[in-house]
Structure formats: C-alpha cells, structure tokens
Amino acid sequence: MGLRPRLVAAGRDYLVIVAWLVLLAVVFVPLRLAGVGVFDGLGTVGTDVLITALSVLPVVAYLTMGEAGRRQATWGKRRAGLVVVLAGGGRPGTARIVARGLVKLLPWQCAHMAVSRLVRDQEPAVAMPLLIAAYALAGASIALVLVRRDRAALHDLVTATRVVPSP
C-alpha cells in the first residue's frame, strides 16, 4: 500500500478531531475571557485529568467507535478505502483498538502534560522529559510509516494491527 491513502485518511480524521477542539475552544475561551478559571485550583494532576477527559478520551472514543465497529475504520479511513485489521488479517477486538488509540495519542498526551506545566511554570523538570517523549514517540511513528513497506506505525506494531485497503 502506498503512503498517500494513509495520509489522506489521517488528514480527514484530523478534520474531525480539529472540529472537536474548535468546539472546546468555543466553550472554554469565552469562559476564560469572562474571568472564569475552569482550570484554576485544580493543581497539576487535576489539570492533567481534565485535559485528558476533554481532549484525549473523546478522540480515543472516536477512533474506537470507528475501528472496532462493523466497518473497522474511522470516517477518514472509510473515505480513503482503508480498514484496520490484525497483523495476521483478522478482525481486531475492542480492547486492542482502545490500546491502539491510546498508543497513537500518547505523544499528544505527553505534549499536553508538558505544555500545561510550562504555561503554569510548574515542574519544568517533569515538563521537558514529557516534551522530549512526545517528539520522540511521534518521530518514531512517522519514521516507521515512511520506511516500512507495510506502512505500520508505532501504534500498529505495539498492538499487532495493520491498516490495509478495504476488501
């Protein structure tokens, strides 16, 4: 499989994700401008939990509903003619797809945690390794997709799944 279908699918799925993030911004930016400190007083762990609940978990849910569903594909993958299968060709179970989504979004979560610490000027000794981990994981995944013949990303290798043309 060529690289183009996978990139097209990812681009379409990111449109869905960006739409969710825009919705969050429409809700939270006016609150912040009005002086409502939604994140105030939560502390670092509370902020991490809230950011995860609002941004990462909904995206994992989107990926899971699509890839563990009947069509084995998110909206972007369906439009690009792709499906998620086990490395051996079978249908992956829901638990494996959830794990796939979590590994896929781990760099994003590390970046969120790093940025929240840097913006609040808290725990810079924790923020920098998180930021390095975010870049290293994302870079490794991109490199794998570029060099592997089967275009398997890090989350595919960890969960023994592959993205293939739909039958």
Salt bridges, closest charged atoms under 4 A:
ASP13 OD2 - LYS77 NZ 3.94
ASP40 OD1 - ARG32 NH1 3.47
ASP48 OD2 - ARG117 NH2 2.79
GLU67 OE2 - LYS77 NZ 2.80
GLU67 OE1 - ARG100 NH1 2.98
GLU123 OE1 - ARG117 NE 2.90
ASP150 OD1 - ARG148 NE 2.98
ASP150 OD2 - ARG162 NE 2.95
ASP156 OD2 - ARG6 NH2 2.63
ASP156 OD1 - ARG100 NH2 2.68
